[in-house]
């Protein structure tokens, strides 16, 4: 106990640095543990990289995400029937891996409706090769079509196992630039 008191009261700059490191690590561990308990993800936040969800979600926003294992997805179609909105529109905004690829940059778009295998993916569209969600960004200028009509998830409804989570709660404006700028500068 005496050693701990000495450690806490020491004026040595190296001991001070070690105290600071221990404090930061403790806060990160506590935050990660609480987010795992509350949201089901070790990293429950994502920085938005594109303008595909404007006007409801902006580039550089931090979005909280709840694990798909802990929640259900309400599509735009169902949200409209039940008057359920999320981020300014009917239905949930989901975070998914295109084509289920592990290394791919996740997409954060709205789940518009769910199709079963063989059903048309949109009016007069081709049949779905498997069951899944038809998704779309909210920005009418950059996303006039469903993701499945373009190159984001071409002709592939988003399978439930491709979904990382559902955007929840609220967004924190601009904070995401802290993580986006170094990646952009370094080309990562």
N, CA, C and O of each residue as an XYZ file, in Angstrom:
752
protein
N       0.823     -1.189      0.000
C       0.000      0.000      0.000
C       0.875      1.263      0.000
O       0.553      2.255     -0.653
N       1.955      1.205      0.726
C       2.882      2.341      0.795
C       3.503      2.615     -0.575
O       3.714      3.772     -0.938
N       3.796      1.555     -1.339
C       4.380      1.705     -2.674
C       3.402      2.436     -3.612
O       3.810      3.259     -4.432
N       2.131      2.125     -3.475
C       1.113      2.772     -4.311
C       1.049      4.263     -3.991
O       0.960      5.086     -4.901
N       1.094      4.614     -2.720
C       1.082      6.029     -2.323
C       2.304      6.755     -2.878
O       2.196      7.884     -3.358
N       3.462      6.107     -2.810
C       4.686      6.711     -3.355
C       4.553      6.919     -4.867
O       4.929      7.962     -5.403
N       4.015      5.914     -5.531
C       3.817      5.979     -6.982
C       2.903      7.153     -7.340
O       3.193      7.910     -8.266
N       1.798      7.300     -6.603
C       0.829      8.358     -6.884
C       1.365      9.753     -6.595
O       0.949     10.714     -7.242
N       2.278      9.886     -5.638
C       2.786     11.199     -5.231
C       4.134     11.549     -5.856
O       4.633     12.655     -5.647
N       4.719     10.660     -6.596
C       6.057     10.880     -7.153
C       6.080     12.059     -8.126
O       5.152     12.243     -8.913
N       7.151     12.855     -8.064
C       7.368     13.973     -8.981
C       8.231     13.572    -10.180
O       8.464     14.387    -11.073
N       8.696     12.346    -10.204
C       9.534     11.858    -11.298
C       8.715     11.905    -12.601
O       7.619     11.349    -12.653
N       9.237     12.566    -13.657
C       8.476     12.669    -14.910
C       8.175     11.315    -15.550
O       7.135     11.167    -16.193
N       9.044     10.336    -15.394
C       8.800      9.003    -15.960
C       7.669      8.302    -15.220
O       6.856      7.604    -15.826
N       7.626      8.491    -13.926
C       6.528      7.921    -13.132
C       5.224      8.621    -13.518
O       4.179      7.979    -13.627
N       5.287      9.938    -13.724
C       4.104     10.684    -14.169
C       3.595     10.199    -15.512
O       2.390     10.049    -15.713
N       4.527      9.951    -16.436
C       4.150      9.425    -17.748
C       3.493      8.054    -17.611
O       2.485      7.777    -18.262
N       4.060      7.204    -16.771
C       3.493      5.873    -16.541
C       2.088      5.979    -15.941
O       1.189      5.229    -16.323
N       1.899      6.918    -14.994
C       0.563      7.132    -14.411
C      -0.431      7.543    -15.499
O      -1.561      7.055    -15.532
N      -0.001      8.445    -16.389
C      -0.874      8.895    -17.475
C      -1.243      7.745    -18.409
O      -2.396      7.611    -18.816
N      -0.259      6.921    -18.742
C      -0.515      5.770    -19.618
C      -1.495      4.806    -18.960
O      -2.424      4.322    -19.606
N      -1.291      4.530    -17.688
C      -2.200      3.634    -16.955
C      -3.607      4.221    -16.931
O      -4.586      3.489    -17.081
N      -3.715      5.530    -16.746
C      -5.032      6.184    -16.728
C      -5.739      6.050    -18.072
O      -6.919      5.705    -18.129
N      -5.014      6.322    -19.150
C      -5.609      6.239    -20.487
C      -6.030      4.807    -20.804
O      -7.135      4.577    -21.295
N      -5.162      3.855    -20.527
C      -5.486      2.446    -20.778
C      -6.705      2.033    -19.957
O      -7.572      1.316    -20.457
N      -6.781      2.471    -18.722
C      -7.927      2.143    -17.863
C      -9.224      2.692    -18.444
O     -10.235      1.991    -18.481
N      -9.196      3.941    -18.897
C     -10.392      4.548    -19.484
C     -10.808      3.792    -20.743
O     -11.994      3.529    -20.939
N      -9.851      3.440    -21.596
C     -10.159      2.707    -22.827
C     -10.759      1.338    -22.502
O     -11.741      0.931    -23.122
N     -10.181      0.633    -21.544
C     -10.690     -0.689    -21.155
C     -12.103     -0.567    -20.588
O     -12.976     -1.373    -20.913
N     -12.327      0.430    -19.748
C     -13.664      0.625    -19.175
C     -14.663      0.963    -20.278
O     -15.755      0.396    -20.315
N     -14.300      1.885    -21.182
C     -15.190      2.265    -22.278
C     -15.504      1.060    -23.168
O     -16.663      0.822    -23.508
N     -14.481      0.308    -23.541
C     -14.682     -0.863    -24.404
C     -15.565     -1.901    -23.716
O     -16.433     -2.500    -24.351
N     -15.345     -2.110    -22.432
C     -16.149     -3.085    -21.688
C     -17.607     -2.640    -21.603
O     -18.518     -3.438    -21.822
N     -17.821     -1.365    -21.286
C     -19.194     -0.858    -21.206
C     -19.886     -0.890    -22.563
O     -21.074     -1.204    -22.642
N     -19.159     -0.569    -23.630
C     -19.775     -0.612    -24.954
C     -20.086     -2.049    -25.370
O     -21.083     -2.297    -26.048
N     -19.243     -2.988    -24.970
C     -19.515     -4.399    -25.257
C     -20.780     -4.842    -24.525
O     -21.613     -5.557    -25.083
N     -20.913     -4.412    -23.277
C     -22.092     -4.771    -22.486
C     -23.344     -4.107    -23.058
O     -24.363     -4.771    -23.251
N     -23.275     -2.807    -23.328
C     -24.453     -2.050    -23.755
C     -24.832     -2.277    -25.213
O     -26.015     -2.413    -25.526
N     -23.846     -2.321    -26.113
C     -24.133     -2.355    -27.545
C     -23.692     -3.631    -28.249
O     -24.041     -3.851    -29.409
N     -22.926     -4.477    -27.559
C     -22.520     -5.741    -28.147
C     -21.330     -5.650    -29.083
O     -21.026     -6.613    -29.786
N     -20.651     -4.513    -29.107
C     -19.484     -4.330    -29.970
C     -18.348     -3.722    -29.164
O     -18.582     -2.866    -28.311
N     -17.111     -4.158    -29.426
C     -15.952     -3.578    -28.749
C     -15.720     -2.160    -29.240
O     -15.300     -1.296    -28.470
N     -15.984     -1.916    -30.491
C     -15.837     -0.576    -31.062
C     -17.206     -0.151    -31.583
O     -17.534     -0.413    -32.740
N     -18.011      0.502    -30.742
C     -19.397      0.779    -31.109
C     -19.607      2.050    -31.922
O     -20.744      2.480    -32.117
N     -18.519      2.656    -32.398
C     -18.663      3.903    -33.138
C     -17.962      3.796    -34.484
O     -16.937      3.127    -34.615
N     -18.530      4.464    -35.480
C     -17.893      4.536    -36.788
C     -17.875      5.984    -37.252
O     -18.785      6.758    -36.954
N     -16.827      6.337    -37.985
C     -16.726      7.658    -38.598
C     -17.267      7.555    -40.020
O     -16.868      6.672    -40.779
N     -18.158      8.442    -40.372
C     -18.771      8.427    -41.699
C     -17.809      9.055    -42.706
O     -17.350     10.182    -42.524
N     -17.512      8.304    -43.774
C     -16.501      8.711    -44.754
C     -17.060      9.375    -46.004
O     -16.330     10.075    -46.705
N     -18.341      9.169    -46.297
C     -18.878      9.714    -47.552
C     -20.151     10.513    -47.286
O     -20.690     10.510    -46.179
N     -20.611     11.189    -48.322
C     -21.826     11.992    -48.215
C     -23.077     11.266    -48.655
O     -24.086     11.908    -48.946
N     -23.041      9.954    -48.713
C     -24.180      9.189    -49.223
C     -25.417      9.241    -48.331
O     -26.513      8.906    -48.779
N     -25.256      9.656    -47.078
C     -26.407      9.722    -46.168
C     -26.847     11.160    -45.869
O     -27.723     11.378    -45.032
N     -26.243     12.135    -46.548
C     -26.671     13.533    -46.396
C     -28.120     13.618    -46.861
O     -28.433     13.020    -47.890
N     -29.005     14.299    -46.198
C     -28.813     15.323    -45.184
C     -28.867     14.824    -43.745
O     -28.680     15.617    -42.822
N     -29.116     13.543    -43.528
C     -29.341     13.048    -42.166
C     -28.065     12.697    -41.419
O     -27.999     12.841    -40.198
N     -27.064     12.244    -42.134
C     -25.760     11.916    -41.543
C     -24.706     12.567    -42.438
O     -24.742     12.422    -43.660
N     -23.772     13.282    -41.821
C     -22.788     14.065    -42.568
C     -21.418     13.378    -42.582
O     -21.135     12.522    -41.743
N     -20.576     13.760    -43.540
C     -19.183     13.302    -43.552
C     -18.526     13.778    -42.260
O     -18.687     14.933    -41.865
N     -17.789     12.889    -41.607
C     -17.096     13.235    -40.368
C     -17.912     13.016    -39.109
O     -17.391     13.188    -38.007
N     -19.180     12.639    -39.241
C     -19.983     12.326    -38.058
C     -19.510     11.015    -37.446
O     -19.060     10.113    -38.152
N     -19.617     10.924    -36.143
C     -19.416      9.652    -35.444
C     -20.809      9.098    -35.174
O     -21.679      9.803    -34.663
N     -21.010      7.846    -35.517
C     -22.296      7.180    -35.336
C     -22.111      6.005    -34.388
O     -21.163      5.231    -34.526
N     -23.018      5.873    -33.423
C     -23.008      4.724    -32.522
C     -23.744      3.575    -33.194
O     -24.794      3.771    -33.807
N     -23.187      2.375    -33.075
C     -23.738      1.194    -33.739
C     -24.016      0.110    -32.704
O     -23.169     -0.194    -31.865
N     -25.216     -0.471    -32.775
C     -25.588     -1.586    -31.903
C     -25.438     -2.893    -32.679
O     -25.868     -2.989    -33.829
N     -24.833     -3.889    -32.056
C     -24.590     -5.178    -32.702
C     -25.888     -5.785    -33.231
O     -26.935     -5.697    -32.590
N     -25.801     -6.393    -34.394
C     -26.960     -7.042    -35.004
C     -27.475     -8.189    -34.136
O     -28.647     -8.556    -34.225
N     -26.610     -8.756    -33.300
C     -27.021     -9.836    -32.401
C     -27.949     -9.341    -31.300
O     -28.630    -10.142    -30.659
N     -27.984     -8.043    -31.075
C     -28.745     -7.469    -29.966
C     -30.002     -6.722    -30.387
O     -30.729     -6.215    -29.533
N     -30.269     -6.644    -31.669
C     -31.389     -5.822    -32.125
C     -32.011     -6.406    -33.386
O     -31.480     -7.346    -33.977
N     -33.115     -5.851    -33.778
C     -33.765     -6.202    -35.039
C     -33.635     -5.029    -35.993
O     -33.419     -3.893    -35.572
N     -33.766     -5.307    -37.263
C     -33.710     -4.258    -38.278
C     -35.130     -3.932    -38.714
O     -35.892     -4.816    -39.107
N     -35.472     -2.653    -38.640
C     -36.752     -2.179    -39.154
C     -36.479     -1.519    -40.499
O     -35.733     -0.543    -40.575
N     -37.075     -2.045    -41.546
C     -36.856     -1.483    -42.878
C     -37.665     -0.196    -43.054
O     -38.566      0.101    -42.269
N     -37.331      0.546    -44.080
C     -38.079      1.758    -44.429
C     -39.554      1.405    -44.619
O     -40.443      2.095    -44.120
N     -39.793      0.320    -45.350
C     -41.155     -0.121    -45.657
C     -41.961     -0.364    -44.377
O     -43.094      0.104    -44.264
N     -41.390     -1.084    -43.423
C     -42.070     -1.380    -42.154
C     -42.136     -0.124    -41.283
O     -43.146      0.126    -40.626
N     -41.061      0.662    -41.279
C     -41.044      1.902    -40.507
C     -42.128      2.866    -40.946
O     -42.735      3.545    -40.117
N     -42.373      2.929    -42.245
C     -43.423      3.802    -42.770
C     -44.797      3.346    -42.281
O     -45.643      4.174    -41.946
N     -45.018      2.035    -42.238
C     -46.291      1.497    -41.760
C     -46.487      1.745    -40.266
O     -47.603      2.000    -39.813
N     -45.384      1.670    -39.497
C     -45.454      1.804    -38.035
C     -45.062      3.192    -37.531
O     -44.996      3.416    -36.323
N     -44.804      4.118    -38.443
C     -44.366      5.473    -38.099
C     -43.092      5.465    -37.247
O     -42.964      6.242    -36.300
N     -42.156      4.584    -37.594
C     -40.865      4.487    -36.898
C     -39.799      5.170    -37.745
O     -39.620      4.835    -38.916
N     -39.092      6.125    -37.152
C     -38.025      6.812    -37.874
C     -36.695      6.679    -37.147
O     -36.637      6.478    -35.934
N     -35.645      6.795    -37.922
C     -34.281      6.778    -37.403
C     -33.444      7.678    -38.305
O     -33.458      7.519    -39.525
N     -32.728      8.607    -37.722
C     -31.906      9.541    -38.491
C     -32.716     10.231    -39.588
O     -32.292     10.303    -40.742
N     -33.890     10.736    -39.203
C     -34.668     11.603    -40.082
C     -35.512     10.951    -41.150
O     -36.148     11.659    -41.932
N     -35.548      9.634    -41.220
C     -36.354      8.932    -42.224
C     -36.920      7.656    -41.614
O     -36.524      7.243    -40.524
N     -37.850      7.041    -42.334
C     -38.406      5.768    -41.878
C     -37.344      4.677    -41.933
O     -36.470      4.687    -42.800
N     -37.430      3.743    -41.002
C     -36.557      2.572    -41.007
C     -35.187      2.814    -40.407
O     -34.819      3.940    -40.073
N     -34.434      1.717    -40.279
C     -33.110      1.751    -39.662
C     -32.003      1.973    -40.685
O     -32.110      1.610    -41.856
N     -30.939      2.584    -40.186
C     -29.697      2.721    -40.941
C     -28.791      1.593    -40.460
O     -28.560      1.443    -39.261
N     -28.281      0.802    -41.401
C     -27.451     -0.345    -41.025
C     -26.016     -0.152    -41.510
O     -25.752      0.582    -42.463
N     -25.114     -0.823    -40.837
C     -23.701     -0.858    -41.217
C     -23.436     -2.278    -41.700
O     -23.617     -3.234    -40.946
N     -23.004     -2.423    -42.963
C     -22.785     -3.772    -43.496
C     -21.511     -3.850    -44.325
O     -20.992     -2.848    -44.819
N     -21.026     -5.088    -44.457
C     -19.857     -5.361    -45.298
C     -20.354     -5.749    -46.690
O     -21.072     -6.739    -46.827
N     -19.986     -4.985    -47.731
C     -20.446     -5.340    -49.072
C     -20.002     -6.748    -49.455
O     -18.831     -7.106    -49.328
N     -20.948     -7.525    -49.921
C     -20.727     -8.916    -50.330
C     -20.199     -9.778    -49.182
O     -19.744    -10.898    -49.409
N     -20.258     -9.267    -47.962
C     -19.773    -10.018    -46.808
C     -18.267    -10.064    -46.683
O     -17.746    -10.820    -45.862
N     -17.549     -9.278    -47.473
C     -16.076     -9.293    -47.459
C     -15.545     -8.671    -46.173
O     -15.879     -7.537    -45.832
N     -14.718     -9.426    -45.470
C     -14.148     -8.971    -44.198
C     -13.309     -7.706    -44.327
O     -13.431     -6.816    -43.487
N     -12.472     -7.594    -45.337
C     -11.570     -6.452    -45.457
C     -12.186     -5.221    -46.104
O     -11.546     -4.171    -46.157
N     -13.412     -5.329    -46.595
C     -14.045     -4.217    -47.303
C     -14.468     -3.117    -46.331
O     -14.820     -3.387    -45.183
N     -14.428     -1.876    -46.809
C     -14.915     -0.752    -46.006
C     -16.415     -0.910    -45.819
O     -17.147     -1.022    -46.803
N     -16.891     -0.921    -44.574
C     -18.331     -1.069    -44.343
C     -19.129      0.097    -44.931
O     -18.647      1.227    -45.011
N     -20.342     -0.207    -45.330
C     -21.279      0.772    -45.885
C     -22.325      1.071    -44.817
O     -22.817      0.160    -44.150
N     -22.663      2.351    -44.657
C     -23.726      2.737    -43.724
C     -24.854      3.349    -44.549
O     -24.781      4.510    -44.951
N     -25.905      2.550    -44.799
C     -27.057      2.959    -45.604
C     -28.343      2.463    -44.957
O     -28.315      1.644    -44.039
N     -29.452      2.964    -45.440
C     -30.760      2.615    -44.894
C     -31.259      1.295    -45.488
O     -31.124      1.048    -46.686
N     -31.834      0.457    -44.627
C     -32.482     -0.783    -45.080
C     -33.867     -0.394    -45.600
O     -34.728      0.020    -44.823
N     -34.079     -0.524    -46.886
C     -35.331     -0.073    -47.498
C     -36.444     -1.117    -47.368
O     -37.561     -0.796    -46.961
N     -36.132     -2.356    -47.713
C     -37.088     -3.453    -47.557
C     -36.338     -4.768    -47.643
O     -35.159     -4.807    -47.994
N     -37.033     -5.838    -47.319
C     -36.443     -7.178    -47.289
C     -37.058     -7.990    -48.419
O     -38.268     -7.934    -48.640
N     -36.233     -8.741    -49.132
C     -36.730     -9.619    -50.190
C     -36.322    -11.060    -49.891
O     -35.265    -11.323    -49.317
N     -37.174    -11.963    -50.290
C     -36.867    -13.390    -50.199
C     -36.203    -13.823    -51.504
O     -36.307    -13.135    -52.520
N     -35.532    -14.947    -51.471
C     -34.896    -15.492    -52.675
C     -35.954    -15.653    -53.772
O     -37.035    -16.191    -53.529
N     -35.631    -15.183    -54.974
C     -36.529    -15.318    -56.116
C     -37.481    -14.149    -56.311
O     -38.033    -13.989    -57.400
N     -37.690    -13.327    -55.285
C     -38.553    -12.149    -55.428
C     -37.813    -11.072    -56.224
O     -36.584    -11.001    -56.183
N     -38.564    -10.231    -56.949
C     -37.890     -9.131    -57.649
C     -37.237     -8.192    -56.628
O     -37.828     -7.878    -55.595
N     -36.014     -7.750    -56.930
C     -35.310     -6.885    -55.981
C     -35.854     -5.461    -55.991
O     -35.676     -4.737    -55.011
N     -36.505     -5.041    -57.060
C     -37.203     -3.763    -57.174
C     -38.225     -3.932    -58.279
O     -38.234     -4.965    -58.949
N     -39.083     -2.952    -58.491
C     -40.132     -3.045    -59.507
C     -39.514     -3.397    -60.857
O     -38.623     -2.700    -61.345
N     -39.991     -4.473    -61.446
C     -39.488     -4.981    -62.727
C     -38.007     -5.343    -62.682
O     -37.351     -5.418    -63.721
N     -37.484     -5.565    -61.483
C     -36.071     -5.910    -61.326
C     -35.838     -7.408    -61.397
O     -36.789     -8.189    -61.433
N     -34.587     -7.803    -61.418
C     -34.251     -9.227    -61.472
C     -34.576     -9.920    -60.152
O     -34.684     -9.266    -59.115
N     -34.730    -11.241    -60.193
C     -35.008    -11.967    -58.955
C     -33.789    -11.969    -58.029
O     -32.644    -12.011    -58.478
N     -34.064    -11.923    -56.754
C     -32.990    -11.945    -55.757
C     -32.325    -13.316    -55.745
O     -33.022    -14.329    -55.694
N     -30.987    -13.375    -55.790
C     -30.294    -14.659    -55.747
C     -30.349    -15.304    -54.363
O     -30.116    -16.504    -54.217
N     -30.659    -14.501    -53.359
C     -30.814    -14.982    -51.983
C     -31.621    -13.941    -51.211
O     -31.806    -12.820    -51.685
N     -32.092    -14.304    -50.046
C     -32.855    -13.375    -49.209
C     -31.924    -12.308    -48.646
O     -30.739    -12.557    -48.424
N     -32.473    -11.119    -48.419
C     -31.674    -10.056    -47.813
C     -32.327     -8.695    -47.933
O     -33.450     -8.558    -48.420
N     -31.597     -7.697    -47.479
C     -32.084     -6.318    -47.457
C     -31.682     -5.574    -48.727
O     -30.566     -5.721    -49.227
N     -32.605     -4.782    -49.231
C     -32.311     -3.835    -50.302
C     -32.003     -2.521    -49.588
O     -32.785     -2.064    -48.754
N     -30.869     -1.921    -49.916
C     -30.369     -0.767    -49.174
C     -30.148      0.430    -50.093
O     -30.059      0.300    -51.314
N     -30.063      1.612    -49.454
C     -29.899      2.833    -50.242
C     -29.416      3.951    -49.333
O     -29.840      4.051    -48.181
N     -28.531      4.789    -49.852
C     -28.133      5.998    -49.143
C     -29.248      7.030    -49.218
O     -30.036      7.016    -50.163
N     -29.329      7.924    -48.238
C     -30.394      8.932    -48.194
C     -30.174     10.096    -49.156
O     -31.121     10.820    -49.462
N     -28.955     10.290    -49.636
C     -28.634     11.440    -50.479
C     -29.160     11.205    -51.898
O     -28.642     10.344    -52.609
N     -30.187     11.963    -52.320
C     -30.755     11.726    -53.652
C     -29.807     12.086    -54.799
O     -29.957     11.576    -55.909
N     -28.837     12.960    -54.536
C     -27.889     13.345    -55.597
C     -26.860     12.252    -55.862
O     -26.556     11.945    -57.014
N     -26.323     11.664    -54.792
C     -25.273     10.653    -54.967
C     -25.816      9.232    -55.002
O     -25.144      8.323    -55.490
N     -27.015      9.033    -54.492
C     -27.587      7.690    -54.402
C     -29.021      7.649    -54.940
O     -29.956      7.406    -54.177
N     -29.205      7.883    -56.248
C     -30.562      7.842    -56.791
C     -31.104      6.413    -56.913
O     -32.312      6.213    -57.036
N     -30.213      5.432    -56.879
C     -30.606      4.029    -57.046
C     -30.332      3.237    -55.775
O     -29.580      3.673    -54.903
N     -30.951      2.073    -55.686
C     -30.620      1.147    -54.599
C     -29.177      0.678    -54.769
O     -28.653      0.650    -55.883
N     -28.547      0.314    -53.669
C     -27.171     -0.201    -53.730
C     -27.079     -1.397    -54.667
O     -26.065     -1.601    -55.335
N     -28.144     -2.180    -54.709
C     -28.157     -3.402    -55.510
C     -28.287     -3.105    -57.007
O     -28.048     -3.985    -57.834
N     -28.662     -1.880    -57.359
C     -28.749     -1.481    -58.766
C     -27.431     -0.895    -59.264
O     -27.251     -0.707    -60.468
N     -26.523     -0.610    -58.361
C     -25.238     -0.020    -58.724
C     -24.101     -0.946    -58.351
O     -24.272     -2.162    -58.269
N     -22.943     -0.360    -58.127
C     -21.747     -1.170    -57.874
C     -21.485     -1.452    -56.397
O     -20.588     -2.232    -56.075
N     -22.246     -0.837    -55.493
C     -21.984     -1.031    -54.064
C     -22.260     -2.471    -53.644
O     -21.451     -3.089    -52.951
N     -23.389     -2.993    -54.061
C     -23.768     -4.372    -53.741
C     -24.551     -4.930    -54.933
O     -25.673     -5.414    -54.782
N     -23.949     -4.855    -56.103
C     -24.620     -5.157    -57.363
C     -25.349     -6.498    -57.352
O     -24.746     -7.559    -57.191
N     -26.660     -6.413    -57.527
C     -27.535     -7.576    -57.649
C     -27.442     -8.539    -56.469
O     -27.769     -9.719    -56.601
N     -26.996     -8.039    -55.318
C     -26.857     -8.883    -54.128
C     -27.551     -8.226    -52.940
O     -27.012     -7.282    -52.364
N     -28.738     -8.706    -52.560
C     -29.332     -8.181    -51.331
C     -28.367     -8.415    -50.164
O     -27.590     -9.370    -50.174
N     -28.425     -7.550    -49.181
C     -27.525     -7.644    -48.032
C     -28.020     -8.750    -47.098
O     -29.075     -8.627    -46.475
N     -27.248     -9.823    -47.011
C     -27.593    -10.922    -46.107
C     -27.457    -10.460    -44.664
O     -26.635     -9.596    -44.358
N     -28.265    -11.038    -43.776
C     -28.212    -10.644    -42.363
C     -26.809    -10.840    -41.788
O     -26.377    -10.048    -40.951
N     -26.093    -11.875    -42.219
C     -24.749    -12.121    -41.670
C     -23.717    -11.105    -42.168
O     -22.611    -11.039    -41.631
N     -24.065    -10.319    -43.181
C     -23.171     -9.249    -43.641
C     -23.327     -7.981    -42.803
O     -22.469     -7.099    -42.829
N     -24.433     -7.902    -42.060
C     -24.736     -6.703    -41.265
C     -23.919     -6.720    -39.981
O     -23.951     -7.690    -39.224
N     -23.186     -5.636    -39.744
C     -22.394     -5.484    -38.524
C     -23.279     -4.984    -37.399
O     -23.184     -5.457    -36.267
N     -24.141     -4.028    -37.714
C     -25.005     -3.470    -36.685
C     -25.958     -2.429    -37.237
O     -26.011     -2.160    -38.437
N     -26.714     -1.851    -36.305
C     -27.717     -0.839    -36.618
C     -27.292      0.474    -35.976
O     -26.942      0.511    -34.796
N     -27.323      1.555    -36.756
C     -26.990      2.878    -36.222
C     -28.048      3.261    -35.193
O     -29.248      3.159    -35.449
N     -27.589      3.701    -34.034
C     -28.501      4.003    -32.933
C     -28.214      5.350    -32.304
O     -27.172      5.966    -32.528
N     -29.161      5.777    -31.519
C     -29.058      6.936    -30.635
C     -28.924      8.238    -31.406
O     -29.925      8.846    -31.783
N     -27.712      8.660    -31.638
C     -27.494      9.967    -32.258
C     -26.122     10.002    -32.905
O     -25.336      9.061    -32.801
N     -25.861     11.107    -33.570
C     -24.569     11.294    -34.221
C     -23.806     12.395    -33.501
O     -24.405     13.305    -32.929
N     -22.480     12.307    -33.532
C     -21.631     13.357    -32.989
C     -20.967     14.028    -34.191
O     -20.095     13.439    -34.829
N     -21.379     15.264    -34.500
C     -20.841     15.935    -35.685
C     -19.344     16.215    -35.587
O     -18.827     16.530    -34.515
N     -18.665     16.096    -36.707
C     -17.269     16.494    -36.939
C     -16.200     15.660    -36.233
O     -15.058     15.650    -36.692
N     -16.506     14.978    -35.166
C     -15.493     14.259    -34.387
C     -14.820     13.170    -35.222
O     -13.654     12.848    -34.992
N     -15.531     12.611    -36.172
C     -14.969     11.563    -37.018
C     -13.813     12.017    -37.881
O     -13.019     11.196    -38.341
N     -13.708     13.329    -38.110
C     -12.586     13.833    -38.904
C     -11.247     13.518    -38.248
O     -10.228     13.417    -38.932
N     -11.245     13.362    -36.923
C     -10.008     13.036    -36.205
C      -9.425     11.728    -36.732
O      -8.207     11.610    -36.872
N     -10.270     10.753    -37.024
C      -9.769      9.480    -37.557
C      -9.701      9.477    -39.083
O      -8.890      8.752    -39.659
N     -10.536     10.272    -39.741
C     -10.554     10.271    -41.205
C      -9.370     11.016    -41.823
O      -8.822     10.569    -42.830
N      -8.970     12.139    -41.238
C      -7.892     12.946    -41.822
C      -6.565     12.208    -41.920
O      -5.950     12.222    -42.986
N      -6.093     11.561    -40.848
C      -4.822     10.828    -40.992
C      -4.887      9.735    -42.059
O      -3.919      9.519    -42.788
N      -6.023      9.047    -42.152
C      -6.172      8.004    -43.169
C      -6.133      8.601    -44.568
O      -5.546      8.021    -45.482
N      -6.757      9.753    -44.730
C      -6.773     10.408    -46.035
C      -5.382     10.919    -46.407
O      -4.944     10.767    -47.547
N      -4.696     11.522    -45.447
C      -3.355     12.056    -45.690
C      -2.364     10.939    -45.991
O      -1.547     11.051    -46.905
N      -2.443      9.851    -45.207
C      -1.507      8.737    -45.373
C      -1.940      7.758    -46.459
O      -1.184      6.862    -46.835
N      -3.164      7.934    -46.961
C      -3.655      7.055    -48.019
C      -3.993      5.659    -47.536
O      -3.899      4.693    -48.293
N      -4.385      5.551    -46.281
C      -4.702      4.238    -45.706
C      -6.136      3.877    -46.013
O      -6.602      2.808    -45.618
